[in-house]
Amino acid sequence: MVEFLAVITSFICVYHNIKAKWQAWIWSILACVLYAFVLYESKSWANFGLQFCFILISFYGLYEWLLKKKIDKNQKLRQISNLSLFQFIILFILLFIFSCVIFFSDFSTLFILDITTTFLSLIAQYLLAIKKIENWFFWIFANVLYLIMFFLLSLYWSILLYFIFILMAFSGFLLWRKEQITKSHQN
């Protein structure tokens, strides 16, 4: 039952993310609390811990999307530079290697998926909080890996949700890109 509620609140959160609505961050906090219970029970420790990072990033996203928007009326969707993207990829690789060294004794497929999805999700969530359009690429890649992980954990509602998340991430990218193009033509 908790997994089902986590799925519903997560879906609502991503729907609002696609629409670039600040309410997404409220739903994100609720979904993270619920998924923390699910992932704790599944012993998916990295993703369990990730939920608490997501809660902190959600408060930051709420600030960026709601409070900062009141200060900066021209706040818009942005792209990251090639250098920044390269830095995020290097950061991901270094964090993954570091995690593998620390947890080498538990180097299973599930562990690799747990760590990899955690780092990809952290990067994607931060990019989402600062309205960088590339967040959707990180989410697509992470969600494909989550499908595999949730299958191994027998979390079937989550499998369905993350399949839908892949489709929603494509939709989010297309919608944000369309809005970005429309606003650039208006300026």
C-alpha positions in Angstrom: 0.0 0.0 0.0 2.8 2.4 0.8 4.5 1.6 -2.5 1.2 2.4 -4.3 0.9 5.8 -2.5 4.5 6.5 -3.3 3.8 5.8 -7.0 0.8 8.1 -7.1 2.5 11.0 -5.4 5.6 10.6 -7.5 3.5 10.6 -10.7 1.8 13.8 -9.6 5.2 15.3 -8.8 6.7 14.6 -12.2 3.5 15.8 -13.9 4.0 19.2 -12.2 7.7 19.1 -13.1 6.9 18.7 -16.7 4.6 21.7 -16.5 7.4 23.6 -14.6 5.0 24.3 -11.7 6.3 24.9 -8.2 3.8 22.5 -6.6 6.0 19.7 -7.9 8.3 20.3 -5.0 5.6 19.8 -2.4 4.6 16.5 -4.1 8.3 15.6 -4.3 8.7 15.9 -0.5 5.7 13.7 0.1 6.7 11.1 -2.5 10.3 11.0 -1.0 9.0 10.3 2.5 6.8 7.5 1.2 9.5 6.0 -1.0 12.0 6.1 1.9 9.7 3.5 3.6 9.5 1.4 0.5 13.3 1.5 -0.1 14.1 0.8 3.5 12.0 -2.3 3.4 13.7 -3.4 0.2 17.2 -2.7 1.6 18.0 -0.4 -1.3 20.3 1.6 1.0 21.7 4.2 -1.5 18.3 5.0 -2.9 16.9 5.0 0.7 19.4 7.7 1.6 18.8 9.5 -1.7 15.2 10.2 -0.6 16.6 12.5 2.2 18.9 14.3 -0.3 15.8 14.7 -2.6 13.9 16.2 0.3 16.7 18.8 0.8 16.9 19.5 -3.0 13.1 19.8 -3.0 13.2 22.6 -0.5 15.9 24.2 -2.7 13.7 23.7 -5.8 10.8 25.2 -4.0 12.9 28.3 -3.3 14.2 28.5 -6.9 10.8 28.0 -8.5 8.6 29.9 -6.1 10.4 32.4 -4.0 13.3 33.3 -6.4 10.7 33.6 -9.3 9.0 36.4 -7.3 12.4 38.3 -7.2 13.4 37.5 -10.8 10.4 37.8 -13.1 12.5 36.7 -16.1 13.4 33.3 -14.6 13.3 30.8 -17.4 14.3 27.3 -18.5 18.0 27.1 -19.3 20.6 24.9 -20.9 23.9 24.0 -19.3 27.1 24.7 -21.1 29.2 22.0 -22.6 31.8 22.5 -19.8 29.2 22.1 -17.1 27.8 19.0 -18.7 31.3 17.5 -18.9 31.9 18.4 -15.2 28.7 16.6 -14.2 29.7 13.5 -16.1 33.2 13.5 -14.5 31.6 14.0 -11.1 29.3 11.1 -11.7 32.2 8.8 -12.8 34.4 9.8 -9.8 31.6 9.3 -7.3 30.8 6.0 -8.8 34.4 4.8 -8.6 34.7 6.1 -5.0 31.5 4.2 -4.0 32.8 1.0 -5.7 36.0 1.2 -3.8 34.3 1.7 -0.4 31.7 -1.0 -0.9 33.7 -3.4 -3.0 32.8 -6.3 -0.8 29.2 -6.0 -1.8 29.8 -5.6 -5.6 26.5 -7.1 -6.8 24.3 -6.1 -9.8 21.8 -4.7 -7.3 24.5 -2.7 -5.6 25.7 -1.2 -8.9 22.2 -0.3 -9.9 21.5 1.2 -6.5 24.7 3.4 -6.5 24.4 4.4 -10.2 20.7 5.3 -10.0 21.5 7.3 -6.9 24.2 9.4 -8.5 22.3 9.9 -11.7 19.2 11.0 -9.8 21.1 13.4 -7.6 22.5 15.1 -10.8 19.1 15.1 -12.5 17.3 16.5 -9.4 19.8 19.3 -9.0 19.5 20.2 -12.7 15.7 20.1 -12.4 15.9 22.4 -9.3 17.8 25.0 -11.3 15.6 24.5 -14.4 18.3 23.1 -16.7 16.6 21.3 -19.6 19.3 18.5 -19.6 17.8 17.2 -16.4 15.4 15.1 -18.6 18.3 13.2 -20.2 19.7 12.2 -16.8 16.2 11.2 -15.7 15.7 9.0 -18.8 18.9 7.1 -18.2 18.3 6.8 -14.5 14.7 5.6 -15.0 15.8 2.8 -17.4 18.2 1.6 -14.7 15.5 1.9 -12.1 13.2 -0.4 -14.1 15.9 -3.1 -13.9 16.5 -2.5 -10.2 12.8 -2.5 -9.2 12.3 -5.7 -11.2 15.1 -7.3 -9.2 13.4 -6.0 -6.0 10.0 -7.2 -7.1 8.5 -3.7 -6.7 5.9 -4.0 -9.5 4.0 -0.8 -9.0 7.4 1.0 -9.2 8.2 -0.8 -12.4 5.0 0.6 -13.9 5.7 4.0 -12.6 9.3 4.2 -13.9 8.2 3.0 -17.3 5.7 5.9 -17.3 8.5 8.2 -16.0 10.6 7.4 -19.1 7.7 8.5 -21.3 7.1 11.6 -19.1 10.8 12.5 -19.2 10.7 12.5 -23.0 7.5 14.6 -22.9 9.1 17.0 -20.3 12.1 17.5 -22.5 10.0 18.2 -25.6 7.7 20.6 -23.7 10.6 22.5 -22.0 12.4 22.7 -25.4 9.3 24.0 -27.1 8.8 26.7 -24.3 12.5 27.6 -24.6 12.3 28.0 -28.4 9.1 30.1 -28.0 10.6 32.4 -25.4 13.8 32.9 -27.4 11.8 34.0 -30.4 9.8 36.4 -28.3 13.1 38.1 -27.2 
